[in-house]
Amino acid sequence: MNTSIVGRHVTVTEELKIHIQNTIDAFNKYHLDIISVNAIISQEQKHGKNVITFEYVLNIANQDAIVVKQKDKDLHAAIDIATDRVCKILRRHSDKVKAHKATKLTEIVIEEEIDKIAKELELLEDEIVPVKLKSYKPMVIEDALNELKADGGVFKVFYDLDDNFRVLYKMADGKHFGLY
């Protein structure tokens, strides 16, 4: 994590740098991929009074930058309040990341249901024989119809020229054909 501490119209002492660095180090406990933290201290006069503004700019991987500004008369109070606000934001983001857990399909299906399906398949094993398609290349619907008539089968499964999976079947009357 890259850190920078900048003072605008304020001299940044070594003691102040150490205090800010210690507060920035507290951000690591949230285990987020923090790329950089910029701490900016500025002082300006408004209505004849000195106002100190402390600002954190955090760049986190795969998220927008987090910017927290805090104005106060006391610099240490502004730093502490801004740090608390950033910690709250980071905690919320960390909780969202931890709470979002992808569920696998195997976790959704209950083991009892899997056993039930396996038993049903065993009962039908003598009746159902897996068959592969003879041709995976696309064909014209007219050619599929001619092959179905020539084979004398009940249905024909094929891919059409638009690469759609199609089923051509003989209807109950035996004269007409249906197409899915």
C-alpha positions in Angstrom: 0.0 0.0 0.0 1.4 3.4 -1.0 0.9 6.2 1.4 1.5 9.9 1.1 1.0 12.6 3.6 0.8 16.1 2.2 0.4 19.5 4.0 -1.0 22.5 2.3 -0.3 25.7 4.1 0.7 23.5 7.1 4.1 22.2 8.1 3.9 18.4 8.7 6.1 17.5 11.7 7.6 14.0 12.2 5.3 13.4 15.1 2.3 14.2 13.0 3.5 11.9 10.2 3.9 9.0 12.7 0.4 9.6 14.1 -1.2 9.6 10.6 0.9 6.6 9.6 -0.3 4.6 12.6 -3.9 5.5 11.8 -3.4 4.4 8.2 -1.9 1.1 9.4 -5.2 0.4 11.1 -6.8 0.1 7.7 -5.0 -3.2 7.1 -7.1 -5.1 9.6 -10.0 -5.1 7.1 -8.0 -7.3 4.6 -9.0 -5.3 1.5 -6.7 -4.7 -1.5 -5.9 -1.1 -0.7 -3.7 0.3 -3.4 -2.9 3.7 -2.0 -3.8 6.1 0.8 -3.3 9.9 0.5 -3.6 12.0 3.6 -4.0 15.7 2.9 -3.9 18.4 5.6 -4.9 21.9 4.6 -5.5 25.1 6.5 -7.6 28.0 5.5 -9.1 31.1 7.0 -12.9 31.5 7.0 -14.5 34.5 8.7 -11.3 35.3 10.4 -10.9 31.9 11.9 -8.4 29.2 11.1 -10.1 26.0 9.9 -8.1 22.8 9.4 -9.3 20.3 6.8 -8.1 16.7 6.9 -8.8 14.5 3.9 -8.2 10.8 3.2 -8.3 9.5 -0.4 -8.2 5.7 -0.6 -7.8 3.7 -3.8 -9.1 0.2 -3.4 -8.8 -2.4 -6.2 -12.1 -3.0 -8.1 -13.9 -0.2 -6.4 -14.2 3.6 -6.7 -12.0 5.9 -4.7 -13.1 6.6 -1.2 -12.8 10.3 -0.2 -13.4 11.5 3.4 -13.0 15.1 4.4 -13.2 16.4 7.9 -13.1 20.0 9.1 -12.3 21.0 12.6 -10.4 23.5 14.7 -8.1 20.9 16.1 -6.0 18.8 13.7 -5.8 15.7 15.9 -9.6 15.7 16.3 -10.1 16.0 12.6 -7.7 13.1 12.0 -9.4 10.9 14.5 -12.9 11.6 13.2 -11.8 11.1 9.6 -10.1 7.8 10.6 -13.3 6.6 12.3 -15.4 7.4 9.2 -12.9 5.6 6.9 -12.9 2.6 9.2 -16.7 2.4 9.1 -16.7 2.5 5.3 -14.0 -0.2 5.1 -15.7 -2.4 7.6 -19.0 -2.2 5.7 -17.2 -3.0 2.4 -15.3 -5.9 4.1 -18.6 -7.3 5.5 -20.1 -7.2 2.0 -17.2 -9.0 0.5 -17.2 -11.7 3.2 -21.0 -12.1 3.1 -21.1 -12.5 -0.7 -20.3 -16.1 -1.1 -21.0 -17.9 -4.3 -23.1 -21.1 -3.7 -22.2 -24.0 -5.9 -24.8 -26.1 -7.6 -23.7 -29.1 -5.6 -24.5 -27.3 -2.4 -28.0 -26.4 -3.6 -29.0 -30.0 -4.5 -29.7 -32.0 -1.3 -27.9 -35.4 -1.1 -31.2 -37.2 -0.6 -32.4 -35.8 -3.9 -29.2 -37.0 -5.6 -29.7 -40.5 -4.2 -33.3 -40.5 -5.3 -32.3 -39.5 -8.9 -29.6 -42.1 -9.0 -32.1 -44.9 -7.9 -34.6 -43.8 -10.6 -31.8 -43.9 -13.3 -30.9 -47.4 -12.1 -34.5 -48.5 -12.6 -34.6 -47.1 -16.1 -31.1 -48.3 -17.1 -32.5 -51.3 -19.0 -35.0 -49.1 -21.0 -32.9 -46.0 -21.8 -29.8 -46.4 -24.0 -27.7 -43.3 -24.5 -27.1 -42.5 -28.2 -24.9 -39.9 -29.8 -25.9 -37.7 -32.7 -24.7 -39.1 -36.0 -23.9 -35.7 -37.4 -23.1 -32.5 -35.6 -22.8 -30.5 -38.8 -25.7 -28.2 -39.6 -28.2 -29.4 -42.2 -31.2 -28.0 -44.1 -34.6 -28.8 -42.7 -35.6 -30.4 -46.1 -32.6 -32.8 -45.9 -33.5 -33.7 -42.4 -37.1 -34.4 -43.5 -35.9 -36.6 -46.4 -33.6 -38.6 -44.0 -36.5 -39.1 -41.5 -38.8 -40.4 -44.3 -36.0 -42.7 -45.5 -35.2 -44.1 -42.1 -38.8 -44.7 -41.2 -38.1 -43.3 -37.7 -40.3 -41.3 -35.4 -38.1 -38.2 -35.0 -34.8 -36.7 -36.2 -32.5 -34.5 -34.0 -30.2 -32.1 -35.8 -28.7 -28.6 -36.0 -30.2 -26.2 -38.6 -28.1 -23.7 -40.7 -28.6 -21.1 -38.0 -26.9 -23.4 -35.5 -30.2 -24.0 -33.6 -30.9 -27.4 -32.0 -34.0 -28.8 -33.8 -36.2 -31.8 -33.5 -38.3 -33.0 -36.5 -41.0 -35.6 -35.6 -43.7 -37.6 -37.2 -47.2 -36.6 -36.0 -49.8 -39.1 -34.7 -51.6 -39.1 -38.1 -48.4 -40.5 -39.8 -48.7 -38.1 -42.7 -47.6 -34.8 -41.2 -44.4 -33.7 -39.4 -43.8 -31.3 -36.6 -40.7 -29.2 -36.0 -39.3 -27.8 -32.7 
